[in-house]
Amino acid sequence: MSKQMKIDVVSDVVCPWCVIGAKTLEQALAKLGGEVTAEVSFHPFELNPQLGPEGRDLAEHLQERYGATPEQMAATRETLRARGAEVGFTFSPEPTERIYNTFDAHRLLHWASLSGKQPALQQALWDAYFTNGENPGDHDLLADVAASVGLDHAEAVRILAGNEYQGDVVARMAFFHEAGIKAVPAFIINNKHLISGAQSLAYMETALREIAQQS
């Protein structure tokens, strides 16, 4: 008999390890087959809430925030491309030049969750930023990406022009912050088990199977 599992994924649109973690989760669930039936939801985490609409040079940001050297950044890019290829995600061969504010993207993701299109929108936003090098804070792009997954373009434009779902996003971020989530990706299973970071497929599969057996 298949075990029911609730999985809350806390992530950001400009977090490359979140893409890898989410795609690894997807593969792990596929390998578990009929053992587990999962309900997966994405929740907001802003890595850079201080950024304006124009974003910031990514290399400068990484150097200032983490002390990363150009050589370390290049090595990380290669690691990400290799890990991405393993889980079926394509990172652009060109270095990402800028990092952006993602609050409005999270507002659209909340809206998409009301119609069951959130996972598709999350994937499309990752594709837009990491594969195509586009700005996930640009309202025109956000509306177009929303339409590409079957959401109403005009409604997306209307939402982005105002403050709709702002309170919902702020409340969800505060909830997970108070729950102890300080970095992403974070996977909360059945409201009590935490898997942090972009783990390997073997680790994720084993962890999910063990949690399912305990439930």
CORPEVEN-V708072 format. One record per run of one state. SS is the DSSP state (alpha for helix, beta for strand, coil for the rest). FROM is the first residue (numbers start at 0). LEN is the number of residues. If there is no record, write none. Layout:
ss & from & len
SS & FROM & LEN
SS & FROM & LEN
This chain:
ss & from & len
coil & 0 & 2
beta & 2 & 9
coil & 11 & 4
alpha & 15 & 20
beta & 35 & 9
coil & 44 & 11
beta & 55 & 2
alpha & 57 & 9
coil & 66 & 3
alpha & 69 & 17
coil & 86 & 11
beta & 97 & 2
coil & 99 & 3
alpha & 102 & 11
coil & 113 & 4
alpha & 117 & 14
coil & 131 & 7
alpha & 138 & 10
coil & 148 & 4
alpha & 152 & 9
coil & 161 & 4
alpha & 165 & 13
coil & 178 & 7
beta & 185 & 4
coil & 189 & 3
beta & 192 & 4
coil & 196 & 4
alpha & 200 & 14
coil & 214 & 1
